[in-house]
Amino acid sequence: MKIGDVAERSGVRAGYRDYDPAILERLAFIRHAQAAGLTLEHIRQVLDIRDDGQPPCVHVAGLIARRLAEAEARLAELARARDQLAALAARAAAQDPADCHGYCSIIAE
C-alpha cells in the first residue's frame, strides 16, 4: 500500500517519513557496496547480519573474494576474445575480397 493510500484510509496525514540520522550511514554503505559490484541480495545479507548485532566483515570479505574472482575470470575471458579479434582483424586486413569463399573465409579459416 502506498503512503498516500494509508493517509487517505486512516485519516492521518502521512506526507512525510521520519528517519533516524543513522539512515545516512546505511545509505552510504549501500551506495559503496553497489559500486564494489555487490548485488542487492548480497547487500541485504550484510545489512541483516549487522541488524542482528553481528559484525559482517567476515561475510563481506567472502563476498569480495568471490566478486574479485569473477572479475578476474571475466578479464581473462575478455583478453582471449581480444586476442582472437586481433588475429581476425589481421586476417581481414590481408584478405582480398575476391578470395572470400563460403560464409566468410576470414572467420572460417
C-alpha positions as CSV (number, residue, x, y, z in Angstrom):
1,M,0.0,0.0,0.0
2,K,1.3,3.4,-0.9
3,I,1.8,6.1,1.8
4,G,-1.0,8.2,0.2
5,D,-3.4,5.3,0.5
6,V,-2.6,4.8,4.1
7,A,-3.1,8.5,4.8
8,E,-6.5,8.5,3.0
9,R,-7.8,5.4,4.6
10,S,-6.6,6.3,8.1
11,G,-7.5,9.9,8.0
12,V,-3.9,10.7,9.3
13,R,-1.6,12.9,7.2
14,A,1.3,10.8,6.1
15,G,3.1,13.0,3.6
16,Y,6.5,12.6,5.2
17,R,8.5,10.0,7.0
18,D,10.7,10.5,10.0
19,Y,14.1,8.8,9.6
20,D,16.8,8.2,12.1
21,P,20.0,10.1,11.2
22,A,21.8,6.7,11.0
23,I,20.0,6.1,7.8
24,L,22.5,8.3,6.0
25,E,25.4,5.9,7.0
26,R,23.3,2.9,5.9
27,L,22.5,4.5,2.5
28,A,26.2,5.5,2.1
29,F,27.2,1.8,2.8
30,I,24.6,0.6,0.2
31,R,26.0,3.0,-2.4
32,H,29.6,1.9,-1.8
33,A,28.6,-1.8,-1.8
34,Q,26.9,-1.3,-5.2
35,A,29.9,0.5,-6.5
36,A,32.0,-2.5,-5.4
37,G,29.8,-4.7,-7.5
38,L,27.8,-6.4,-4.8
39,T,24.3,-7.4,-5.7
40,L,21.3,-6.1,-3.8
41,E,20.8,-9.6,-2.3
42,H,24.4,-9.6,-1.0
43,I,23.9,-6.1,0.4
44,R,20.7,-7.3,2.1
45,Q,22.7,-10.2,3.7
46,V,25.3,-7.8,5.1
47,L,22.6,-5.5,6.4
48,D,20.8,-8.4,8.0
49,I,23.9,-9.6,9.7
50,R,24.6,-6.1,11.0
51,D,21.0,-5.6,12.1
52,D,21.3,-8.8,14.1
53,G,24.2,-7.2,16.0
54,Q,26.9,-9.2,14.4
55,P,30.0,-7.8,12.6
56,P,29.6,-8.6,8.9
57,C,33.2,-8.2,7.9
58,V,34.0,-11.9,7.6
59,H,30.9,-12.3,5.3
60,V,31.9,-9.2,3.3
61,A,35.4,-10.5,2.9
62,G,34.0,-13.7,1.4
63,L,31.7,-11.7,-1.0
64,I,34.6,-9.5,-2.1
65,A,36.8,-12.5,-2.7
66,R,34.1,-14.1,-4.9
67,R,33.5,-10.9,-6.7
68,L,37.2,-10.4,-7.4
69,A,37.5,-14.0,-8.7
70,E,34.5,-13.3,-11.0
71,A,36.1,-10.1,-12.3
72,E,39.5,-11.8,-12.9
73,A,37.7,-14.7,-14.8
74,R,35.9,-12.1,-16.9
75,L,39.1,-10.2,-17.6
76,A,40.8,-13.4,-18.8
77,E,37.8,-14.1,-21.0
78,L,37.9,-10.6,-22.5
79,A,41.7,-11.0,-23.1
80,R,41.1,-14.2,-25.0
81,A,38.4,-12.5,-27.0
82,R,40.7,-9.5,-27.7
83,D,43.4,-11.8,-28.9
84,Q,41.1,-13.7,-31.2
85,L,39.6,-10.5,-32.6
86,A,43.1,-9.1,-33.2
87,A,44.0,-12.2,-35.2
88,L,40.8,-11.9,-37.2
89,A,41.4,-8.2,-37.8
90,A,44.9,-9.0,-39.2
91,R,43.5,-11.8,-41.3
92,A,40.7,-9.4,-42.6
93,A,43.3,-6.7,-43.4
94,A,45.2,-9.2,-45.6
95,Q,42.1,-10.7,-47.2
96,D,41.3,-10.0,-50.8
97,P,37.5,-9.8,-51.0
98,A,37.7,-11.8,-54.3
99,D,39.2,-14.7,-52.3
100,C,36.2,-14.9,-49.9
101,H,34.6,-18.3,-50.0
102,G,31.8,-19.9,-48.1
103,Y,30.2,-17.9,-45.3
104,C,33.4,-15.9,-44.7
105,S,36.9,-17.1,-45.1
106,I,38.2,-14.6,-42.5
107,I,36.4,-16.4,-39.8
108,A,36.2,-19.9,-41.3
109,E,40.0,-20.4,-41.7
